[in-house]
Amino acid sequence: MKKYILQILKLIRGGEVPQLPNYLQTKVHGQTRTLVDMLIELNKLNRYTSPGEALKDLWGHLEHLRTDGDEVAFNCSVRSINAFADQCFPNGTLDVKLLESKLNQHDFYDGIDAVYKDYVVEKTVTLIAYLNDFRRYTNPNQLMSDFLEATGGVNACGSNKDNYYFSFSHYVDYFLKHYLTKFWDELTINGTLDNEIFYDFMIGRHSRGIKKYGLEAVIKRNFQPNSCHKEAYAPYRGGAAPVYVKSPFFTSVNLSTSNRRFIKSCGEGVGPNSVRDYFEFSLIQRLLEFDEKYVFCDNKYDYDSYIPKYDDTLPVFTCAGYRVNFDSEETKKAFLKEMRERCRRRGVRF
C-alpha cells in the first residue's frame, strides 16, 4: 500500500511541474509591485531626498487606510460584488472574467488610489477564482457570503485589523526598506529619488532578464541559495527580485527536484511560504471542512487531504496548504480512487 501511494505521489510531483491555475500565475499587481507604484505616485508630489521620508509617507498612507477606513478596498470588493455579482451568471454559473471587468469599472480613481484599486481588484478576483474552483457558484448570495467569511470583509468607515485581507505583509515592508536604504545613491539623481531608475531597479531589470535569458539563467547568475534552506534562492545582484523556490510543493516525501522549475515564493520562500497558494488555502480551509462535496481523508504516508466525494473534476487540497496539481486526469483518478477506498475502509461514510 505504501509503495502504491508513493508511486502516485511521484506521478503528481515528479518530472515537469503541472501548471497552477492561470489566476495564480499571472498576478500583475502583487504587493511589491503595488508598493513600488504607490511610492512612485507619492514621489511625483514630494520629490524625496531620503529613504526615511519616502517610507514614512508610504507607511503613513497605508496606516491611514487601515485606521480611518479603506474606502477604495470596500468599493472595489464588497460593494462591487453586491452591486454586480448577479449580472455575472450568464449561464447559471459564475463567469469570473465578467466579474473582474465589473470590479474594474471604477475609473474615477487616480494617482495612488488608482494604483491601489488595481491591487484590490486583482486580489479580490484571485480569491474568488480560488473559491469558485471548488464551490462552483450558481448564485451571488453564496459568493458574497463565502468572500466575507474567508476575508473578514473590509471596513470603509472605521478601523480594520492589522492583518485585514488587503493589508501588506511584513516581509514586503522589510524588502522595500532594504532596497531603498541600501541602494539609495543608485536610485537618485542629485539626491532626489528618480522614478524611472527606481522602477527599473525594483521591477524592470528582473523582468527584462527573464524575457531575454530565461528564469533559470537569471537565477543562476544573480541569485544564491539560503544558507539553511537550499531550495530557496534570494537575489544578491542585478537589482531587486522575488525569492524563488526550487520545489513545487512543501512535502515530507523526499523526491528528486532536478527537473523541477523554480516557482515564485511568498515572502522569504521558507516553510509554508514555499507554497504559492498557501495564503489562499489558509483562508478557504474552513469552508472546505463544511463543504458537502468533500470528505477529509487522513493519509499516513503524506499530508491529510480534502478530496471530492464523487466529482473527479473538483480540485484536491492537502492540509499542507495547497491545491494538488496532477500531471494527467488518469493520475488524478487513480489517486482519488485509492483515497476513497482508504476512507471507506476506515469507516468514513460519504
C-alpha positions as CSV (number, residue, x, y, z in Angstrom):
1,M,0.0,0.0,0.0
2,K,2.7,2.5,0.9
3,K,4.6,1.7,-2.3
4,Y,1.4,2.4,-4.3
5,I,0.7,5.7,-2.6
6,L,4.3,6.8,-3.2
7,Q,4.1,5.9,-6.8
8,I,1.0,8.1,-7.2
9,L,2.8,10.9,-5.3
10,K,5.7,10.6,-7.7
11,L,3.4,11.0,-10.6
12,I,1.9,14.1,-9.0
13,R,5.2,15.7,-8.1
14,G,7.8,14.1,-10.3
15,G,9.1,15.4,-13.6
16,E,7.7,18.5,-15.1
17,V,5.6,20.6,-12.7
18,P,2.0,20.8,-13.7
19,Q,0.7,24.3,-14.2
20,L,-1.1,26.2,-11.5
21,P,-4.4,27.8,-12.5
22,N,-3.8,30.9,-14.6
23,Y,-5.1,33.3,-11.9
24,L,-2.3,32.1,-9.6
25,Q,0.4,32.5,-12.2
26,T,-0.5,35.8,-13.9
27,K,-0.7,38.2,-11.0
28,V,0.4,41.7,-12.2
29,H,-0.4,43.9,-9.2
30,G,1.3,42.0,-6.4
31,Q,2.3,43.6,-3.1
32,T,5.8,44.6,-4.1
33,R,4.8,46.0,-7.5
34,T,1.9,47.9,-5.8
35,L,4.1,49.5,-3.2
36,V,6.7,50.5,-5.8
37,D,3.9,52.1,-7.9
38,M,2.4,53.8,-4.9
39,L,5.7,55.2,-3.9
40,I,6.3,56.5,-7.4
41,E,2.9,58.3,-7.2
42,L,3.9,59.9,-3.8
43,N,7.3,60.8,-5.3
44,K,5.6,62.8,-8.1
45,L,4.2,65.0,-5.4
46,N,7.0,65.1,-2.8
47,R,10.4,64.5,-4.6
48,Y,12.0,62.6,-1.8
49,T,15.6,63.2,-0.8
50,S,15.9,60.5,1.8
51,P,14.6,56.9,2.1
52,G,13.3,57.7,5.5
53,E,11.0,60.4,4.2
54,A,9.7,58.2,1.4
55,L,9.0,55.2,3.6
56,K,7.4,57.3,6.3
57,D,4.9,58.7,3.8
58,L,4.2,55.4,2.3
59,W,3.5,53.5,5.5
60,G,1.6,56.6,6.8
61,H,-0.7,56.3,3.8
62,L,-1.3,52.6,4.4
63,E,-1.9,53.1,8.1
64,H,-4.4,55.8,7.2
65,L,-6.3,53.2,5.1
66,R,-6.3,50.8,8.0
67,T,-7.3,53.1,10.8
68,D,-9.6,55.6,9.1
69,G,-11.5,53.2,6.7
70,D,-10.3,51.6,3.5
71,E,-12.9,53.1,1.1
72,V,-11.1,52.1,-2.1
73,A,-10.9,48.4,-1.0
74,F,-14.5,48.4,0.2
75,N,-15.8,50.0,-3.1
76,C,-13.8,47.7,-5.3
77,S,-14.6,44.5,-3.5
78,V,-17.5,44.1,-1.1
79,R,-19.6,46.9,-2.5
80,S,-19.0,46.0,-6.1
81,I,-19.7,42.3,-5.5
82,N,-23.0,43.2,-4.0
83,A,-23.8,45.6,-6.9
84,F,-22.6,43.5,-9.9
85,A,-22.4,39.8,-9.0
86,D,-25.9,39.0,-10.0
87,Q,-25.0,40.1,-13.6
88,C,-22.1,37.6,-13.7
89,F,-24.1,34.3,-14.0
90,P,-25.0,34.3,-17.7
91,N,-25.4,30.5,-18.0
92,G,-26.3,29.9,-14.4
93,T,-22.6,29.6,-13.2
94,L,-20.2,32.3,-12.2
95,D,-18.2,34.0,-15.0
96,V,-15.1,35.2,-13.1
97,K,-13.7,37.2,-16.1
98,L,-17.0,39.1,-16.3
99,L,-17.0,39.8,-12.6
100,E,-13.4,41.1,-12.9
101,S,-14.5,43.5,-15.7
102,K,-17.3,44.8,-13.4
103,L,-15.0,45.3,-10.5
104,N,-12.6,47.3,-12.8
105,Q,-15.3,49.8,-13.7
106,H,-14.1,52.2,-11.1
107,D,-12.2,54.6,-13.4
108,F,-12.7,57.7,-11.2
109,Y,-9.6,56.9,-9.1
110,D,-6.3,58.5,-10.0
111,G,-2.8,58.7,-8.6
112,I,-2.1,56.5,-5.6
113,D,-5.7,55.4,-5.3
114,A,-5.7,54.1,-8.9
115,V,-2.6,52.0,-8.2
116,Y,-4.2,50.6,-5.0
117,K,-7.5,49.9,-6.9
118,D,-5.7,47.6,-9.3
119,Y,-4.2,45.7,-6.4
120,V,-7.6,45.4,-4.6
121,V,-9.4,44.1,-7.7
122,E,-6.8,41.6,-8.6
123,K,-6.6,40.3,-5.0
124,T,-10.4,40.1,-4.9
125,V,-10.7,38.2,-8.1
126,T,-7.8,35.8,-7.3
127,L,-9.6,34.6,-4.1
128,I,-13.0,34.4,-5.8
129,A,-11.5,32.3,-8.6
130,Y,-9.8,30.0,-6.0
131,L,-13.1,29.6,-4.2
132,N,-15.1,29.1,-7.4
133,D,-12.8,26.1,-8.3
134,F,-14.4,24.0,-5.6
135,R,-17.6,25.9,-4.7
136,R,-18.9,26.2,-8.3
137,Y,-21.1,29.2,-7.6
138,T,-24.6,29.3,-9.1
139,N,-25.9,32.4,-7.2
140,P,-24.4,35.7,-5.9
141,N,-25.5,35.3,-2.3
142,Q,-23.3,32.3,-1.7
143,L,-20.4,34.1,-3.4
144,M,-20.8,37.1,-1.2
145,S,-21.2,35.0,2.0
146,D,-18.1,33.0,1.2
147,F,-16.0,36.0,0.4
148,L,-16.9,37.7,3.6
149,E,-16.3,34.6,5.7
150,A,-12.9,33.9,4.0
151,T,-11.6,37.5,4.2
152,G,-13.4,39.0,7.2
153,G,-14.6,41.9,4.9
154,V,-13.2,45.4,5.0
155,N,-14.4,48.5,6.8
156,A,-14.8,51.7,4.8
157,C,-15.8,53.9,7.8
158,G,-13.6,52.8,10.6
159,S,-10.5,50.8,11.6
160,N,-9.5,47.5,10.2
161,K,-7.4,44.8,11.8
162,D,-3.7,44.9,11.3
163,N,-3.8,41.9,9.1
164,Y,-7.0,42.5,7.2
165,Y,-7.3,41.0,3.8
166,F,-5.9,43.9,1.8
167,S,-3.1,44.8,4.1
168,F,0.6,44.2,3.2
169,S,2.9,41.6,4.7
170,H,5.8,42.5,7.0
171,Y,8.1,40.8,4.5
172,V,7.3,43.3,1.8
173,D,7.9,46.1,4.3
174,Y,11.4,44.7,5.0
175,F,12.1,44.1,1.3
176,L,11.3,47.6,0.2
177,K,13.2,49.2,3.2
178,H,16.2,47.0,2.4
179,Y,16.5,48.1,-1.2
180,L,15.7,51.8,-0.7
181,T,18.2,52.3,2.1
182,K,21.0,50.1,0.7
183,F,20.8,51.4,-2.9
184,W,19.5,54.9,-2.3
185,D,22.5,56.5,-4.1
186,E,21.9,54.4,-7.2
187,L,18.2,55.3,-7.2
188,T,18.6,59.1,-7.1
189,I,19.7,61.9,-9.3
190,N,21.3,64.8,-7.4
191,G,20.0,63.3,-4.2
192,T,16.4,63.1,-5.3
193,L,14.6,59.8,-5.9
194,D,14.2,59.2,-9.7
195,N,11.0,57.3,-10.6
196,E,12.4,55.7,-13.8
197,I,15.6,54.5,-12.1
198,F,13.6,53.3,-9.1
199,Y,11.1,51.4,-11.2
200,D,13.8,49.8,-13.4
201,F,15.8,48.7,-10.3
202,M,12.8,47.3,-8.5
203,I,10.8,45.7,-11.4
204,G,12.3,46.3,-14.8
205,R,15.7,44.7,-14.7
206,H,14.5,41.3,-13.4
207,S,11.6,41.2,-15.9
208,R,13.9,42.0,-18.9
209,G,16.4,39.4,-17.7
210,I,13.7,36.7,-17.7
211,K,12.5,37.6,-21.1
212,K,16.0,37.7,-22.6
213,Y,17.7,34.8,-20.8
214,G,15.0,32.8,-19.1
215,L,14.3,32.4,-15.4
216,E,16.8,29.7,-14.6
217,A,19.7,31.5,-16.3
218,V,18.8,34.7,-14.3
219,I,18.7,32.7,-11.0
220,K,22.0,31.0,-11.8
221,R,23.7,34.4,-12.3
222,N,22.0,36.7,-9.8
223,F,20.7,34.5,-7.0
224,Q,22.2,32.4,-4.2
225,P,20.6,29.7,-2.1
226,N,19.6,30.4,1.5
227,S,22.2,29.1,3.9
228,C,19.7,27.0,5.9
229,H,17.2,26.2,3.2
230,K,19.0,25.3,0.0
231,E,15.7,25.2,-2.0
232,A,15.1,28.9,-1.5
233,Y,17.1,31.3,-3.8
234,A,17.4,35.0,-3.0
235,P,18.7,37.8,-5.2
236,Y,22.1,39.3,-4.4
237,R,22.9,41.3,-7.5
238,G,21.2,42.6,-10.6
239,G,18.5,44.6,-8.9
240,A,15.5,43.7,-6.8
241,A,13.7,40.4,-7.4
242,P,11.4,38.0,-5.5
243,V,12.7,34.8,-3.7
244,Y,12.3,31.7,-5.8
245,V,11.9,28.1,-4.5
246,K,13.2,25.0,-6.4
247,S,10.3,22.8,-5.4
248,P,6.7,22.7,-6.5
249,F,5.3,21.6,-3.1
250,F,6.1,21.7,0.6
251,T,6.2,18.0,1.2
252,S,7.6,15.3,3.5
253,V,8.3,12.9,0.7
254,N,11.9,13.2,-0.3
255,L,11.9,13.2,-4.1
256,S,14.4,14.5,-6.7
257,T,13.9,18.1,-7.8
258,S,16.4,18.1,-10.6
259,N,13.8,18.5,-13.3
260,R,11.6,21.0,-11.4
261,R,11.1,24.6,-12.3
262,F,11.6,27.4,-9.9
263,I,8.4,29.0,-8.5
264,K,8.0,32.5,-7.1
265,S,7.5,32.2,-3.4
266,C,5.5,34.2,-0.9
267,G,7.9,36.2,1.2
268,E,11.2,34.5,2.1
269,G,10.4,31.2,0.5
270,V,10.9,29.1,3.7
271,G,8.4,26.7,5.2
272,P,4.8,27.4,4.1
273,N,6.0,30.4,2.2
274,S,7.4,28.0,-0.3
275,V,3.8,27.2,-1.4
276,R,2.4,29.5,-4.0
277,D,-1.2,29.3,-2.8
278,Y,-0.7,28.8,0.9
279,F,-2.3,32.2,1.7
280,E,-5.4,31.5,-0.3
281,F,-5.7,28.0,1.1
282,S,-5.5,29.2,4.7
283,L,-8.5,31.5,4.1
284,I,-10.7,28.8,2.5
285,Q,-9.9,25.8,4.6
286,R,-12.8,26.3,7.0
287,L,-15.2,26.4,4.0
288,L,-13.7,23.1,2.7
289,E,-14.3,21.4,6.1
290,F,-18.0,22.0,5.8
291,D,-18.4,21.6,2.1
292,E,-20.8,18.7,1.4
293,K,-19.0,17.8,-1.8
294,Y,-15.8,17.0,0.1
295,V,-14.5,14.5,2.6
296,F,-11.5,14.7,4.7
297,C,-9.1,11.8,4.3
298,D,-6.0,11.3,6.5
299,N,-3.1,9.9,4.6
300,K,-0.4,8.3,6.8
301,Y,2.2,8.5,4.0
302,D,1.8,12.1,3.2
303,Y,-0.3,15.1,4.2
304,D,-4.0,14.8,5.0
305,S,-6.2,15.8,2.1
306,Y,-9.7,17.1,1.2
307,I,-10.9,15.1,-1.7
308,P,-14.2,15.3,-3.7
309,K,-16.6,12.6,-2.7
310,Y,-17.9,11.8,-6.3
311,D,-16.9,14.5,-8.8
312,D,-13.5,13.9,-10.2
313,T,-13.4,17.4,-11.9
314,L,-13.2,19.1,-8.5
315,P,-9.7,20.0,-7.2
316,V,-7.9,18.2,-4.4
317,F,-6.4,20.1,-1.5
318,T,-3.9,19.0,1.1
319,C,-3.6,20.2,4.7
320,A,0.0,21.2,4.0
321,G,-1.6,24.2,2.4
322,Y,-2.0,23.9,-1.3
323,R,-4.2,22.7,-4.1
324,V,-2.7,19.5,-5.6
325,N,-1.8,19.7,-9.3
326,F,-1.8,16.4,-11.2
327,D,0.1,15.8,-14.5
328,S,-2.9,14.0,-16.0
329,E,-6.5,13.2,-15.4
330,E,-5.6,9.5,-15.2
331,T,-3.2,10.2,-12.4
332,K,-5.8,12.2,-10.5
333,K,-8.5,9.5,-10.9
334,A,-6.1,6.8,-9.7
335,F,-5.2,8.9,-6.6
336,L,-8.9,9.7,-5.9
337,K,-9.9,6.0,-6.2
338,E,-7.2,4.9,-3.8
339,M,-8.0,7.6,-1.3
340,R,-11.8,7.0,-1.4
341,E,-11.2,3.3,-0.8
342,R,-8.9,4.1,2.1
343,C,-11.5,6.4,3.7
344,R,-14.2,3.7,3.3
345,R,-12.0,1.0,4.9
346,R,-11.6,3.4,7.9
347,G,-15.3,3.8,8.3
348,V,-15.6,7.3,6.7
349,R,-19.1,7.5,5.3
350,F,-20.0,9.5,2.2
